[in-house]
Amino acid sequence: MTDNETTVSLQKHEVITGILVDGRIERPFWAGEAFYFPEDDYFKLHLSIFPFPYYITRNKDSDRIYTVWAQKVKDVTPALFRRPVGKARVADTTKTYLEVEIPLINLRANPFLCLFPMK
């Protein structure tokens, strides 16, 4: 991990793409992984097709809507983010995944971040 992020108590989450049908993700395909940092309540998202991470934070006024950021300010506590590039939301039908939307990169299928850590 970089940006002075420690590996203590990190939760690793799977990121997949697929087609959302009747509350299920069909034809899932591994797309990356995310790490949850509970002390600052954010995810660090690594998509397999990009060499750099994105960051996902929950919006203060909503439990279901998140912002996707391109940059984390180094050495600042609590964590501070810049350059919003997209959004994520709890998928209505599954409630177990965040559907991540980053319009600039124009993916054919949005990635889904599993809200439950990998074992």
The first five atom37 places (N, CA, C, CB, O) and aatype in JSON, in Angstrom:
{
  "aatype": [12, 16, 3, 2, 6, 16, 16, 19, 15, 10, 5, 11, 8, 6, 19, 9, 16, 7, 9, 10, 19, 3, 7, 1, 9, 6, 1, 14, 13, 17, 0, 7, 6, 0, 13, 18, 13, 14, 6, 3, 3, 18, 13, 11, 10, 8, 10, 15, 9, 13, 14, 13, 14, 18, 18, 9, 16, 1, 2, 11, 3, 15, 3, 1, 9, 18, 16, 19, 17, 0, 5, 11, 19, 11, 3, 19, 16, 14, 0, 10, 13, 1, 1, 14, 19, 7, 11, 0, 1, 19, 0, 3, 16, 16, 11, 16, 18, 10, 6, 19, 6, 9, 14, 10, 9, 2, 10, 1, 0, 2, 14, 13, 10, 4, 10, 13, 14, 12, 11],
  "atom_mask": [
    [1, 1, 1, 1, 1],
    [1, 1, 1, 1, 1],
    [1, 1, 1, 1, 1],
    [1, 1, 1, 1, 1],
    [1, 1, 1, 1, 1],
    [1, 1, 1, 1, 1],
    [1, 1, 1, 1, 1],
    [1, 1, 1, 1, 1],
    [1, 1, 1, 1, 1],
    [1, 1, 1, 1, 1],
    [1, 1, 1, 1, 1],
    [1, 1, 1, 1, 1],
    [1, 1, 1, 1, 1],
    [1, 1, 1, 1, 1],
    [1, 1, 1, 1, 1],
    [1, 1, 1, 1, 1],
    [1, 1, 1, 1, 1],
    [1, 1, 1, 0, 1],
    [1, 1, 1, 1, 1],
    [1, 1, 1, 1, 1],
    [1, 1, 1, 1, 1],
    [1, 1, 1, 1, 1],
    [1, 1, 1, 0, 1],
    [1, 1, 1, 1, 1],
    [1, 1, 1, 1, 1],
    [1, 1, 1, 1, 1],
    [1, 1, 1, 1, 1],
    [1, 1, 1, 1, 1],
    [1, 1, 1, 1, 1],
    [1, 1, 1, 1, 1],
    [1, 1, 1, 1, 1],
    [1, 1, 1, 0, 1],
    [1, 1, 1, 1, 1],
    [1, 1, 1, 1, 1],
    [1, 1, 1, 1, 1],
    [1, 1, 1, 1, 1],
    [1, 1, 1, 1, 1],
    [1, 1, 1, 1, 1],
    [1, 1, 1, 1, 1],
    [1, 1, 1, 1, 1],
    [1, 1, 1, 1, 1],
    [1, 1, 1, 1, 1],
    [1, 1, 1, 1, 1],
    [1, 1, 1, 1, 1],
    [1, 1, 1, 1, 1],
    [1, 1, 1, 1, 1],
    [1, 1, 1, 1, 1],
    [1, 1, 1, 1, 1],
    [1, 1, 1, 1, 1],
    [1, 1, 1, 1, 1],
    [1, 1, 1, 1, 1],
    [1, 1, 1, 1, 1],
    [1, 1, 1, 1, 1],
    [1, 1, 1, 1, 1],
    [1, 1, 1, 1, 1],
    [1, 1, 1, 1, 1],
    [1, 1, 1, 1, 1],
    [1, 1, 1, 1, 1],
    [1, 1, 1, 1, 1],
    [1, 1, 1, 1, 1],
    [1, 1, 1, 1, 1],
    [1, 1, 1, 1, 1],
    [1, 1, 1, 1, 1],
    [1, 1, 1, 1, 1],
    [1, 1, 1, 1, 1],
    [1, 1, 1, 1, 1],
    [1, 1, 1, 1, 1],
    [1, 1, 1, 1, 1],
    [1, 1, 1, 1, 1],
    [1, 1, 1, 1, 1],
    [1, 1, 1, 1, 1],
    [1, 1, 1, 1, 1],
    [1, 1, 1, 1, 1],
    [1, 1, 1, 1, 1],
    [1, 1, 1, 1, 1],
    [1, 1, 1, 1, 1],
    [1, 1, 1, 1, 1],
    [1, 1, 1, 1, 1],
    [1, 1, 1, 1, 1],
    [1, 1, 1, 1, 1],
    [1, 1, 1, 1, 1],
    [1, 1, 1, 1, 1],
    [1, 1, 1, 1, 1],
    [1, 1, 1, 1, 1],
    [1, 1, 1, 1, 1],
    [1, 1, 1, 0, 1],
    [1, 1, 1, 1, 1],
    [1, 1, 1, 1, 1],
    [1, 1, 1, 1, 1],
    [1, 1, 1, 1, 1],
    [1, 1, 1, 1, 1],
    [1, 1, 1, 1, 1],
    [1, 1, 1, 1, 1],
    [1, 1, 1, 1, 1],
    [1, 1, 1, 1, 1],
    [1, 1, 1, 1, 1],
    [1, 1, 1, 1, 1],
    [1, 1, 1, 1, 1],
    [1, 1, 1, 1, 1],
    [1, 1, 1, 1, 1],
    [1, 1, 1, 1, 1],
    [1, 1, 1, 1, 1],
    [1, 1, 1, 1, 1],
    [1, 1, 1, 1, 1],
    [1, 1, 1, 1, 1],
    [1, 1, 1, 1, 1],
    [1, 1, 1, 1, 1],
    [1, 1, 1, 1, 1],
    [1, 1, 1, 1, 1],
    [1, 1, 1, 1, 1],
    [1, 1, 1, 1, 1],
    [1, 1, 1, 1, 1],
    [1, 1, 1, 1, 1],
    [1, 1, 1, 1, 1],
    [1, 1, 1, 1, 1],
    [1, 1, 1, 1, 1],
    [1, 1, 1, 1, 1],
    [1, 1, 1, 1, 1],
    [1, 1, 1, 1, 1]
  ],
  "atom_positions": [
    [[0.84, -1.18, 0.0], [0.0, 0.0, 0.0], [0.89, 1.24, 0.0], [-0.96, 0.0, 1.22], [2.01, 1.22, 0.52]],
    [[0.4, 2.29, -0.57], [1.16, 3.53, -0.62], [0.41, 4.6, 0.15], [1.4, 3.97, -2.09], [-0.57, 4.31, 0.84]],
    [[0.86, 5.82, 0.02], [0.22, 6.97, 0.66], [0.16, 6.83, 2.17], [-1.17, 7.15, 0.1], [-0.79, 7.29, 2.8]],
    [[1.17, 6.18, 2.76], [1.22, 5.97, 4.2], [0.03, 5.19, 4.73], [1.29, 7.29, 4.9], [-0.36, 5.35, 5.89]],
    [[-0.55, 4.34, 3.91], [-1.67, 3.52, 4.34], [-1.12, 2.25, 4.95], [-2.64, 3.2, 3.16], [-0.28, 1.58, 4.35]],
    [[-1.57, 1.92, 6.12], [-1.1, 0.73, 6.8], [-1.94, -0.46, 6.39], [-1.12, 0.92, 8.32], [-3.05, -0.31, 5.9]],
    [[-1.39, -1.64, 6.6], [-2.12, -2.84, 6.26], [-2.84, -3.43, 7.46], [-1.17, -3.87, 5.67], [-3.39, -4.52, 7.38]],
    [[-2.84, -2.71, 8.58], [-3.49, -3.19, 9.78], [-5.01, -3.12, 9.59], [-3.06, -2.36, 11.02], [-5.54, -2.08, 9.21]],
    [[-5.69, -4.22, 9.83], [-7.14, -4.35, 9.78], [-7.76, -3.96, 8.43], [-7.74, -3.5, 10.86], [-8.89, -3.47, 8.4]],
    [[-7.06, -4.17, 7.34], [-7.64, -3.91, 6.03], [-8.57, -5.03, 5.63], [-6.54, -3.72, 4.97], [-8.29, -6.2, 5.88]],
    [[-9.65, -4.67, 5.02], [-10.59, -5.64, 4.49], [-10.48, -5.62, 2.96], [-12.04, -5.34, 4.96], [-10.6, -4.56, 2.34]],
    [[-10.25, -6.79, 2.36], [-10.14, -6.9, 0.91], [-11.5, -7.28, 0.34], [-9.04, -7.93, 0.51], [-12.15, -8.21, 0.82]],
    [[-11.93, -6.55, -0.7], [-13.23, -6.77, -1.33], [-13.04, -7.07, -2.81], [-14.15, -5.53, -1.13], [-12.19, -6.48, -3.47]],
    [[-13.84, -7.98, -3.31], [-13.78, -8.35, -4.72], [-14.52, -7.32, -5.57], [-14.39, -9.75, -4.94], [-15.54, -6.77, -5.16]],
    [[-13.99, -7.07, -6.77], [-14.64, -6.19, -7.74], [-14.86, -7.02, -9.01], [-13.78, -4.89, -8.04], [-13.92, -7.61, -9.54]],
    [[-16.1, -7.05, -9.49], [-16.44, -7.82, -10.69], [-17.23, -6.95, -11.65], [-17.24, -9.09, -10.32], [-17.78, -5.92, -11.26]],
    [[-17.28, -7.38, -12.9], [-18.22, -6.8, -13.85], [-19.21, -7.9, -14.22], [-17.49, -6.23, -15.12], [-18.95, -9.08, -13.98]],
    [[-20.31, -7.51, -14.79], [-21.31, -8.47, -15.2], [-22.6, -7.74, -15.53], [0.0, 0.0, 0.0], [-22.63, -6.51, -15.61]],
    [[-23.63, -8.5, -15.73], [-24.93, -7.95, -16.08], [-25.87, -8.18, -14.9], [-25.5, -8.6, -17.38], [-26.04, -9.31, -14.44]],
    [[-26.47, -7.1, -14.42], [-27.38, -7.18, -13.29], [-28.76, -7.59, -13.8], [-27.45, -5.84, -12.53], [-29.41, -6.84, -14.53]],
    [[-29.21, -8.8, -13.4], [-30.51, -9.33, -13.83], [-31.24, -9.86, -12.6], [-30.33, -10.45, -14.91], [-30.76, -10.77, -11.93]],
    [[-32.4, -9.3, -12.32], [-33.25, -9.77, -11.21], [-32.49, -9.92, -9.9], [-33.88, -11.09, -11.58], [-32.65, -10.91, -9.19]],
    [[-31.66, -8.94, -9.58], [-30.95, -8.95, -8.32], [-29.7, -9.82, -8.28], [0.0, 0.0, 0.0], [-29.08, -9.96, -7.23]],
    [[-29.33, -10.4, -9.42], [-28.13, -11.23, -9.5], [-27.2, -10.64, -10.55], [-28.48, -12.71, -9.84], [-27.63, -10.0, -11.51]],
    [[-25.91, -10.86, -10.34], [-24.94, -10.45, -11.35], [-24.62, -11.68, -12.18], [-23.64, -9.83, -10.71], [-24.02, -12.63, -11.7]],
    [[-25.04, -11.64, -13.44], [-24.83, -12.78, -14.34], [-23.54, -12.57, -15.12], [-26.03, -12.96, -15.3], [-23.13, -11.44, -15.39]],
    [[-22.91, -13.68, -15.49], [-21.64, -13.69, -16.21], [-20.6, -12.82, -15.5], [-21.85, -13.2, -17.65], [-20.01, -11.93, -16.12]],
    [[-20.37, -13.08, -14.2], [-19.39, -12.26, -13.47], [-17.98, -12.48, -14.0], [-19.43, -12.58, -11.98], [-17.6, -13.58, -14.39]],
    [[-17.22, -11.4, -14.0], [-15.84, -11.43, -14.48], [-15.01, -10.59, -13.52], [-15.73, -10.89, -15.96], [-15.37, -9.46, -13.21]],
    [[-13.9, -11.16, -13.03], [-13.06, -10.44, -12.08], [-12.53, -9.16, -12.72], [-11.9, -11.33, -11.61], [-12.0, -9.19, -13.83]],
    [[-12.67, -8.03, -12.01], [-12.24, -6.75, -12.55], [-11.23, -6.04, -11.66], [-13.43, -5.86, -12.76], [-10.66, -5.02, -12.06]],
    [[-11.0, -6.55, -10.46], [-10.05, -5.91, -9.57], [-10.36, -6.21, -8.13], [0.0, 0.0, 0.0], [-11.02, -7.2, -7.8]],
    [[-9.88, -5.32, -7.26], [-10.11, -5.49, -5.83], [-10.13, -4.12, -5.17], [-9.04, -6.39, -5.2], [-9.65, -3.14, -5.73]],
    [[-10.68, -4.09, -3.99], [-10.73, -2.85, -3.22], [-10.36, -3.17, -1.79], [-12.14, -2.19, -3.3], [-10.59, -4.27, -1.3]],
    [[-9.78, -2.2, -1.12], [-9.42, -2.33, 0.28], [-10.19, -1.27, 1.06], [-7.88, -2.18, 0.49], [-10.24, -0.1, 0.68]],
    [[-10.78, -1.71, 2.17], [-11.55, -0.8, 3.01], [-10.69, -0.32, 4.17], [-12.84, -1.48, 3.52], [-10.06, -1.12, 4.86]],
    [[-10.68, 0.99, 4.38], [-9.94, 1.61, 5.47], [-10.96, 2.14, 6.49], [-9.01, 2.77, 4.95], [-11.48, 3.24, 6.33]],
    [[-11.23, 1.35, 7.53], [-12.3, 1.72, 8.47], [-12.03, 2.99, 9.27], [-12.53, 0.6, 9.42], [-12.97, 3.69, 9.63]],
    [[-10.76, 3.29, 9.55], [-10.47, 4.48, 10.35], [-10.89, 5.77, 9.66], [-8.99, 4.53, 10.67], [-11.24, 6.75, 10.33]],
    [[-10.85, 5.8, 8.33], [-11.28, 6.99, 7.58], [-12.5, 6.71, 6.71], [-10.14, 7.5, 6.72], [-12.94, 7.6, 5.98]],
    [[-13.04, 5.51, 6.76], [-14.27, 5.12, 6.07], [-14.2, 5.37, 4.56], [-15.45, 5.87, 6.66], [-15.01, 6.12, 4.0]],
    [[-13.22, 4.72, 3.9], [-13.15, 4.81, 2.45], [-12.61, 3.5, 1.87], [-12.25, 5.99, 2.02], [-11.99, 2.7, 2.57]],
    [[-12.87, 3.31, 0.57], [-12.33, 2.19, -0.18], [-11.24, 2.69, -1.11], [-13.45, 1.45, -0.97], [-11.37, 3.77, -1.69]],
    [[-10.18, 1.92, -1.26], [-9.17, 2.18, -2.28], [-9.41, 1.13, -3.36], [-7.69, 2.11, -1.7], [-9.22, -0.06, -3.12]],
    [[-9.82, 1.57, -4.53], [-10.26, 0.7, -5.62], [-9.15, 0.51, -6.65], [-11.51, 1.27, -6.29], [-8.62, 1.49, -7.19]],
    [[-8.79, -0.74, -6.91], [-7.81, -1.08, -7.93], [-8.53, -1.84, -9.04], [-6.63, -1.93, -7.34], [-8.9, -3.0, -8.86]],
    [[-8.72, -1.19, -10.18], [-9.29, -1.86, -11.34], [-8.15, -2.47, -12.14], [-10.15, -0.88, -12.22], [-7.11, -1.83, -12.32]],
    [[-8.33, -3.68, -12.61], [-7.24, -4.41, -13.26], [-6.74, -3.74, -14.53], [-7.69, -5.81, -13.59], [-5.61, -3.98, -14.95]],
    [[-7.55, -2.92, -15.16], [-7.15, -2.3, -16.42], [-6.42, -0.97, -16.25], [-8.36, -2.09, -17.29], [-6.01, -0.36, -17.24]],
    [[-6.26, -0.51, -15.0], [-5.58, 0.76, -14.76], [-4.46, 0.59, -13.74], [-6.58, 1.82, -14.27], [-4.61, -0.18, -12.79]],
    [[-3.34, 1.28, -13.93], [-2.21, 1.15, -12.99], [-2.35, 2.02, -11.74], [-0.93, 1.5, -13.7], [-1.52, 1.95, -10.84]],
    [[-3.37, 2.84, -11.68], [-3.54, 3.76, -10.56], [-4.87, 3.48, -9.85], [-3.49, 5.24, -11.05], [-5.8, 2.95, -10.45]],
    [[-4.95, 3.82, -8.56], [-6.18, 3.55, -7.81], [-7.19, 4.68, -7.91], [-5.85, 3.3, -6.35], [-6.87, 5.81, -8.28]],
    [[-8.43, 4.34, -7.58], [-9.49, 5.31, -7.33], [-9.86, 5.17, -5.87], [-10.74, 5.09, -8.29], [-9.51, 4.18, -5.22]],
    [[-10.57, 6.16, -5.35], [-10.99, 6.14, -3.94], [-12.49, 6.36, -3.89], [-10.23, 7.23, -3.11], [-13.03, 7.17, -4.65]],
    [[-13.16, 5.65, -3.01], [-14.61, 5.74, -2.89], [-14.97, 6.1, -1.46], [-15.3, 4.41, -3.32], [-14.57, 5.42, -0.52]],
    [[-15.73, 7.19, -1.32], [-16.19, 7.63, 0.0], [-17.71, 7.74, 0.02], [-15.54, 8.97, 0.39], [-18.33, 8.09, -0.98]],
    [[-18.28, 7.45, 1.16], [-19.73, 7.57, 1.33], [-20.09, 9.06, 1.43], [-20.23, 6.79, 2.61], [-19.39, 9.83, 2.09]],
    [[-21.16, 9.45, 0.77], [-21.63, 10.83, 0.9], [-22.19, 11.05, 2.3], [-22.71, 11.16, -0.18], [-22.83, 10.16, 2.86]],
    [[-21.96, 12.22, 2.85], [-22.38, 12.51, 4.22], [-23.89, 12.45, 4.41], [-21.88, 13.86, 4.62], [-24.36, 12.09, 5.49]],
    [[-24.66, 12.79, 3.39], [-26.11, 12.86, 3.53], [-26.84, 11.61, 3.04], [-26.61, 14.04, 2.78], [-28.07, 11.63, 2.92]],
    [[-26.1, 10.53, 2.77], [-26.76, 9.33, 2.24], [-26.0, 8.07, 2.64], [-26.87, 9.42, 0.71], [-24.77, 8.06, 2.7]],
    [[-26.74, 7.01, 2.91], [-26.12, 5.72, 3.19], [-25.93, 4.89, 1.93], [-26.95, 4.94, 4.2], [-25.27, 3.86, 1.95]],
    [[-26.52, 5.34, 0.81], [-26.52, 4.54, -0.42], [-25.71, 5.15, -1.56], [-27.92, 4.34, -0.87], [-25.43, 4.47, -2.54]],
    [[-25.35, 6.42, -1.45], [-24.65, 7.12, -2.53], [-23.22, 7.43, -2.09], [-25.4, 8.43, -2.92], [-22.98, 7.87, -0.97]],
    [[-22.28, 7.18, -3.0], [-20.86, 7.37, -2.75], [-20.26, 8.23, -3.86], [-20.13, 6.0, -2.65], [-20.84, 8.36, -4.94]],
    [[-19.09, 8.82, -3.59], [-18.35, 9.58, -4.6], [-17.06, 8.83, -4.91], [-18.05, 11.04, -4.12], [-16.41, 8.3, -4.02]],
    [[-16.7, 8.8, -6.2], [-15.45, 8.19, -6.64], [-14.47, 9.33, -6.92], [-15.66, 7.28, -7.92], [-14.79, 10.27, -7.64]],
    [[-13.29, 9.22, -6.34], [-12.26, 10.26, -6.43], [-11.04, 9.73, -7.16], [-11.87, 10.77, -5.03], [-10.74, 8.53, -7.12]],
    [[-10.32, 10.63, -7.84], [-9.1, 10.25, -8.55], [-7.85, 10.46, -7.71], [-8.99, 11.04, -9.83], [-6.8, 9.89, -8.02]],
    [[-7.94, 11.26, -6.65], [-6.72, 11.6, -5.92], [-6.98, 11.64, -4.42], [-6.17, 12.94, -6.39], [-8.02, 12.13, -3.96]],
    [[-6.02, 11.12, -3.67], [-6.01, 11.22, -2.21], [-4.86, 12.13, -1.81], [-5.89, 9.81, -1.52], [-3.73, 11.94, -2.27]],
    [[-5.13, 13.1, -0.97], [-4.09, 14.01, -0.49], [-3.22, 13.24, 0.5], [-4.69, 15.3, 0.17], [-3.74, 12.63, 1.44]],
    [[-1.92, 13.27, 0.3], [-0.99, 12.5, 1.14], [-0.78, 13.19, 2.49], [0.36, 12.33, 0.43], [-0.82, 14.41, 2.61]],
    [[-0.54, 12.35, 3.48], [-0.15, 12.8, 4.83], [-1.16, 13.74, 5.47], [1.18, 13.47, 4.76], [-0.76, 14.66, 6.2]],
    [[-2.44, 13.55, 5.23], [-3.48, 14.36, 5.86], [-4.39, 13.44, 6.65], [-4.28, 15.18, 4.8], [-4.83, 12.4, 6.15]],
    [[-4.68, 13.82, 7.89], [-5.59, 13.05, 8.73], [-6.68, 13.99, 9.23], [-4.84, 12.37, 9.92], [-6.36, 15.04, 9.78]],
    [[-7.94, 13.66, 9.07], [-8.47, 12.49, 8.36], [-8.24, 12.59, 6.86], [-9.97, 12.32, 8.65], [-7.9, 13.66, 6.33]],
    [[-8.44, 11.48, 6.18], [-8.18, 11.42, 4.74], [-8.96, 12.48, 3.98], [-8.53, 10.03, 4.2], [-10.12, 12.77, 4.29]],
    [[-8.3, 13.06, 2.99], [-8.9, 14.11, 2.16], [-8.72, 13.71, 0.7], [-8.25, 15.51, 2.45], [-7.65, 13.22, 0.31]],
    [[-9.76, 13.91, -0.09], [-9.75, 13.46, -1.49], [-10.04, 14.63, -2.42], [-10.77, 12.34, -1.72], [-10.71, 15.59, -2.05]],
    [[-9.51, 14.52, -3.65], [-9.7, 15.55, -4.68], [-10.08, 14.9, -5.99], [-8.42, 16.41, -4.85], [-9.91, 13.7, -6.18]],
    [[-10.59, 15.71, -6.88], [-10.92, 15.32, -8.25], [-12.0, 14.23, -8.32], [-9.68, 14.84, -8.95], [-11.7, 13.08, -8.61]],
    [[-13.24, 14.6, -8.04], [-14.32, 13.62, -8.18], [-14.48, 13.23, -9.65], [-15.65, 14.17, -7.62], [-14.53, 14.09, -10.53]],
    [[-14.55, 11.93, -9.91], [-14.62, 11.45, -11.3], [-15.83, 10.56, -11.55], [-13.36, 10.68, -11.65], [-16.07, 10.15, -12.68]],
    [[-16.59, 10.25, -10.51], [-17.74, 9.38, -10.7], [-18.52, 9.2, -9.43], [0.0, 0.0, 0.0], [-18.33, 9.92, -8.44]],
    [[-19.41, 8.22, -9.48], [-20.24, 7.95, -8.31], [-20.41, 6.44, -8.18], [-21.61, 8.66, -8.43], [-20.13, 5.68, -9.1]],
    [[-20.87, 6.06, -7.03], [-21.21, 4.66, -6.79], [-22.48, 4.67, -5.95], [-20.03, 3.87, -6.06], [-22.75, 5.61, -5.22]],
    [[-23.25, 3.6, -6.09], [-24.47, 3.5, -5.3], [-24.71, 2.05, -4.94], [-25.69, 4.08, -6.06], [-24.29, 1.14, -5.66]],
    [[-25.37, 1.85, -3.84], [-25.74, 0.49, -3.46], [-26.76, 0.02, -4.48], [-26.31, 0.43, -1.98], [-27.8, 0.67, -4.67]],
    [[-26.48, -1.09, -5.14], [-27.39, -1.62, -6.16], [-28.74, -1.94, -5.51], [-26.79, -2.88, -6.85], [-28.8, -2.69, -4.54]],
    [[-29.81, -1.38, -6.07], [-31.15, -1.51, -5.49], [-31.59, -2.96, -5.32], [-32.15, -0.8, -6.35], [-32.19, -3.31, -4.3]],
    [[-31.29, -3.78, -6.28], [-31.82, -5.14, -6.25], [-30.96, -6.11, -5.46], [-31.98, -5.65, -7.65], [-31.47, -7.1, -4.93]],
    [[-29.66, -5.86, -5.36], [-28.81, -6.8, -4.63], [-28.53, -6.35, -3.21], [-27.51, -7.0, -5.36], [-28.47, -7.17, -2.3]],
    [[-28.35, -5.06, -3.0], [-27.99, -4.47, -1.71], [-26.69, -5.04, -1.12], [-29.12, -4.69, -0.72], [-26.36, -4.75, 0.03]],
    [[-25.96, -5.82, -1.89], [-24.7, -6.38, -1.42], [-23.51, -5.87, -2.24], [-24.74, -7.9, -1.48], [-22.37, -6.22, -1.96]],
    [[-23.78, -5.04, -3.25], [-22.74, -4.51, -4.12], [-22.9, -3.01, -4.29], [-22.76, -5.2, -5.49], [-24.01, -2.49, -4.29]],
    [[-21.76, -2.33, -4.45], [-21.77, -0.95, -4.92], [-21.58, -0.99, -6.43], [-20.64, -0.08, -4.21], [-20.63, -1.6, -6.92]],
    [[-22.47, -0.35, -7.16], [-22.29, -0.23, -8.6], [-21.51, 1.06, -8.85], [-23.68, -0.22, -9.36], [-21.97, 2.15, -8.53]],
    [[-20.32, 0.93, -9.42], [-19.4, 2.04, -9.6], [-19.55, 2.59, -11.02], [-17.93, 1.61, -9.33], [-19.5, 1.83, -11.99]],
    [[-19.72, 3.9, -11.13], [-19.85, 4.56, -12.43], [-18.78, 5.64, -12.56], [-21.27, 5.17, -12.62], [-18.75, 6.59, -11.78]],
    [[-17.91, 5.46, -13.56], [-16.89, 6.47, -13.86], [-17.07, 6.83, -15.33], [-15.41, 5.93, -13.55], [-16.49, 6.18, -16.2]],
    [[-17.87, 7.87, -15.63], [-18.23, 8.17, -17.02], [-17.04, 8.41, -17.95], [-19.1, 9.37, -17.04], [-17.12, 8.08, -19.13]],
    [[-15.97, 8.98, -17.45], [-14.84, 9.33, -18.29], [-14.18, 8.12, -18.95], [-13.82, 10.06, -17.48], [-13.69, 8.23, -20.07]],
    [[-14.18, 6.98, -18.27], [-13.5, 5.82, -18.84], [-14.43, 4.95, -19.69], [-12.91, 4.99, -17.73], [-13.96, 4.03, -20.36]],
    [[-15.74, 5.22, -19.66], [-16.7, 4.61, -20.58], [-16.57, 3.09, -20.67], [-16.54, 5.22, -21.95], [-16.32, 2.54, -21.75]],
    [[-16.74, 2.43, -19.54], [-16.69, 0.97, -19.53], [-17.98, 0.4, -20.1], [-16.45, 0.45, -18.09], [-19.04, 1.0, -19.95]],
    [[-17.89, -0.74, -20.76], [-19.09, -1.39, -21.29], [-20.02, -1.86, -20.18], [-18.7, -2.58, -22.17], [-21.24, -1.78, -20.31]],
    [[-19.44, -2.34, -19.1], [-20.22, -2.78, -17.94], [-19.6, -2.16, -16.7], [-20.25, -4.35, -17.84], [-18.38, -2.22, -16.5]],
    [[-20.43, -1.58, -15.87], [-19.93, -0.96, -14.65], [-19.38, -2.03, -13.7], [-21.02, -0.14, -13.96], [-19.94, -3.12, -13.61]],
    [[-18.31, -1.71, -13.01], [-17.82, -2.65, -12.0], [-18.73, -2.65, -10.77], [-16.37, -2.29, -11.58], [-19.36, -1.65, -10.45]],
    [[-18.79, -3.79, -10.1], [-19.54, -3.94, -8.86], [-18.55, -4.3, -7.76], [-20.65, -5.03, -9.0], [-17.8, -5.26, -7.88]],
    [[-18.57, -3.52, -6.69], [-17.7, -3.76, -5.54], [-18.53, -4.48, -4.49], [-17.1, -2.41, -4.98], [-19.54, -3.95, -4.02]],
    [[-18.12, -5.66, -4.12], [-18.83, -6.44, -3.11], [-18.66, -5.77, -1.75], [-18.32, -7.91, -3.07], [-17.54, -5.44, -1.36]],
    [[-19.77, -5.56, -1.04], [-19.71, -4.9, 0.26], [-19.25, -5.83, 1.38], [-21.05, -4.33, 0.6], [-19.0, -5.37, 2.5]],
    [[-19.15, -7.12, 1.09], [-18.68, -8.07, 2.09], [-17.25, -8.45, 1.79], [-19.58, -9.32, 2.13], [-16.93, -8.78, 0.64]],
    [[-16.37, -8.43, 2.78], [-14.96, -8.74, 2.55], [-14.76, -10.17, 2.06], [-14.16, -8.51, 3.83], [-15.55, -11.07, 2.34]],
    [[-13.67, -10.36, 1.32], [-13.28, -11.7, 0.87], [-12.76, -12.46, 2.08], [-12.2, -11.64, -0.27], [-12.26, -11.87, 3.03]],
    [[-12.89, -13.77, 2.03], [-12.38, -14.59, 3.13], [-11.05, -15.19, 2.79], [-13.37, -15.7, 3.48], [-10.47, -15.91, 3.6]]
  ]
}
